[in-house]
């Protein structure tokens, strides 16, 4: 490790600065952008610490967010960041309360929501220098975990091409006698390119564009109207729609919890929001919440009632966001994880994600090995697109 690299701890991304953070995080999208990070640190259920690497002159070389989570209730979609729940799903059996508790507190590294985590690192570094900086970062991650009493440490949903460099740096940080992380195949981010911008367009022309147009025409012919709003203007109407949709698919989320979830995003994220509201008469019967960033449209949440028009889901979460991207000159639409078959059928392509988990001391071999087992989300993505073989690229 280069001796001139030092790592300090800060409490807020504001202490790093918007321009500095966004420069380091360039290429990682909205869910590692300054606004999202500023929102993520507002939840009192997590203790947020930023680890910032600098050289001898004080220049910032890299930074990473960490979140200490003690197991307090979170929206069901964020349980994908719970090491115990990942372990439980991969094992295919319920964990006992004691087994769940053995992972807590958990130190989440890189992100706690959004399904995209990474170390934000200068693109100007040489490969050797990057390795040294990453080693310094992960050395301090382990030191922070010890100071905070974290039982487990997890960096989740990082681009799969990043994982080997992160794992090597983490292994160097703990040394040959330490416990390094377990590599976890996790998921995929489904991404549509905007019209005229590449593979999604070619795939549509080759195979499925006629069906896309049919779904759009059927929706346009039956929908009453679609309006747009900022999130701040419609929290009261979209929260119950998301709550009902979450419960329909087995989540425990209440309407009040979803209202709090959306309302918490308004201060930091409202300026980036673009909500599509489907009406039947005076009632909102469907919505999608999108966030606009310089590289694309990010579809964050959606909800519908039985009164929504045919193909409402596909139009509000895929077709209309794609049209929005084209109108704004944005390259892509980021659809997130899950429902991969429907997304691929409408032109989406995968960006594979992986995780690194350092299990608790003394945890059983069964629980420790569970993270190396592909979970249901990863298996579904592989069935949809084939085995993930990430193209080599520099870690960010």
ZIVEN-V187924 format. One record per run of one state. SS is the DSSP state (~ for helix, > for strand, _ for the rest). FROM is the first residue (numbers start at 1). TO is the last residue. If there is no record, write none. Layout:
SS	FROM	TO
SS	FROM	TO
This chain:
_	1	5
>	6	10
_	11	12
~	13	15
_	16	17
~	18	25
_	26	29
~	30	32
_	33	33
~	34	40
_	41	45
>	46	54
_	55	59
>	60	69
_	70	75
~	76	81
_	82	82
~	83	91
_	92	96
~	97	101
_	102	105
>	106	109
_	110	119
>	120	121
_	122	126
~	127	148
_	149	151
>	152	159
~	160	174
_	175	181
>	182	193
_	194	198
~	199	222
_	223	224
>	225	229
_	230	230
~	231	233
_	234	234
~	235	248
_	249	254
~	255	272
>	273	280
_	281	282
>	283	293
_	294	295
>	296	304
_	305	311
~	312	328
_	329	331
>	332	336
_	337	339
~	340	345
_	346	348
>	349	358
_	359	364
~	365	372
_	373	375
~	376	385
_	386	396
